[in-house]
Amino acid sequence: MTFTEYPYTRPDLDQFTATFQQQLDVFRNAGSGAEQIKAIEGINTIRSAFDTMHQIAMIRHTIDTRDAFYAGEQAFYDEHSPKVEELISAYYSALVESPFRSDLETHFGPQLFRIAEMSLRTFSPAIMDLLVQENKLGTKYTEIMASASIPFEGEERNLSEFGPFMRSPDRSLRKRAAEARWGFLAEKREALEDIFHQLVQVRHAMAQQLGYENFIRMGYDRMLRSDYDEESAAFYREQIRVHLVPLASRVREEQAARLGLESLKYYDEALQFPDGNAAPKGNPEWIINNGKKLYESLSPETAEFIHFMMDNGLMDLVAKKGKAGGGYCTYISGYNAPFIFSNFNGTSADIDVLTHEVGHAFQVYLSKDQSAMEYCWPTSDAAEIHSMTMEYFTYPHMDLFFNGSANRYRYSHTLESILFLPYGVAVDEFQHVVYKQPEMSKEERNRAWKIIEEKYLPKRDFDGFAHLEAGTWWQTQSHIYQSPFYYIDYTLAQVCAFQFWMKAQQDKDKAMADYIRLCKAGGSRSFLDLVAYAGLESPFNEGVVQSVVAQVDDWVQRFDKTLL
């Protein structure tokens, strides 16, 4: 059965609640740890059935946001998911109060209890209405971004379809494409700022009702960050500012020189070479078929995985009208099936997505037999290690996609990874500023972004484009709207992925074995425990960012430029 054949039925919420409560009573009344473990398995079966329908509906809604039926189903989950969260909260309360906790910790490990305790801090029936509002606002943001139908070069185009134009060697075309794309966002500015303003108020209200000073600590708890705090994040951001910002500025200067420009404008940033970036040499079907060859050759485990994904139709990769933007990987637990969603647009970003999201999917595929439902995925900071590392482990196979320009791809991908780190921590710092001062006006938020942008991205030049000069770039970052504080995770994982890459250059078989071991561990440990388990150094330790960045810069400096 392929994904398109997966049956969908809206869950009966009353029946789900009654069945869940019944199984929860079994757990509470159990006379031994063994009986409680069996009851947990029953609870997870019930949760999985609901979540399976939820994931199917969400995927089909994002594939075509114009589909009225699945738009209605998404609205159902936006409305009722908090009620499911209330039931799970009741389960977590019973779990942490279990008289057989030591037996359960022996079986599941301590991470399940960390997850339960943090989750309990972030939920109360008193915030149910606010959670519903938050869900609805997040969906509204997705629908606005997916609604783009911008006339350009003779066709109506969505935001993803501007990718090739933004990388054109023709500078006038790049500029016109950027202005058309950002022009749409300028038209939506008031709506986007209003959505976020409401989200900030909703989240601050939730935090205060739950006893937090503001949403920052609540956001960390919702992200299940058990072994670092705001101070650790601030220290890490400062390491990026000190060690990455100067390097990123040099990379931008070298990019301008390659392009023959005195300085880069915002519409030049995506182009690395004057005659064009490396681009896949075939259509999406050709890319997918070559992706199959790549994963068949990478390892026996990846070969088994890619056959499962393709045989079951678990990827929707091509940009089309009405499709939500971006890319993601999710997991349909009832079928033990990862699902990859993206928007191929004919650029090297297609290969970035294919490797990145496959890294996520491969991890959850290997973690599907973990003892707790919570362990299918690790926390997001650890989860991004799998995806970003896969980008580097596939470097030796890039000739499959780029033929004679594979070196150009590897070089530019590494530069883009360097350039991403300052932007990633800028997004994180912005969220700390916003949620520390929820009373800020919409304009004050934009000014705050502008200050942070100039701190971490000092070479960015908007060429007088008023909308961006006003400090609005952040409005295209969906995580800020839909997954608050989920962004520093990418940068932490990038530092870890760089370490895996350096290991692979020394001993690729050992590096792959360590990576597979990490994937199989799923979410059974906290972020820093997983980092140590993989034999990596914590990005929070003093000197690690500096050391890792120096190794990556050495690779860049030693790269034979005649191969580009």
Secondary structure as UniProt FT lines:
FT   HELIX           3..5
FT   HELIX           13..29
FT   HELIX           33..63
FT   TURN            65..66
FT   HELIX           68..96
FT   TURN            99..100
FT   HELIX           101..108
FT   HELIX           111..121
FT   HELIX           125..127
FT   HELIX           128..146
FT   STRAND          150..152
FT   TURN            153..154
FT   STRAND          155..157
FT   HELIX           160..162
FT   HELIX           163..166
FT   HELIX           171..187
FT   HELIX           189..209
FT   TURN            210..211
FT   HELIX           215..222
FT   TURN            223..224
FT   HELIX           230..243
FT   HELIX           245..259
FT   HELIX           266..268
FT   TURN            269..270
FT   TURN            274..275
FT   HELIX           284..298
FT   HELIX           300..311
FT   TURN            312..313
FT   STRAND          315..318
FT   TURN            321..322
FT   STRAND          328..332
FT   HELIX           333..335
FT   STRAND          337..344
FT   HELIX           349..367
FT   TURN            368..369
FT   HELIX           373..375
FT   HELIX           380..393
FT   HELIX           395..397
FT   HELIX           399..402
FT   HELIX           403..405
FT   HELIX           406..436
FT   TURN            438..439
FT   HELIX           442..456
FT   TURN            458..459
FT   TURN            463..464
FT   HELIX           466..469
FT   HELIX           473..476
FT   HELIX           478..482
FT   TURN            484..485
FT   HELIX           488..506
FT   HELIX           508..521
FT   TURN            522..523
FT   HELIX           527..533
FT   TURN            534..535
FT   TURN            539..540
FT   TURN            542..543
FT   HELIX           544..558
FT   HELIX           561..563
//
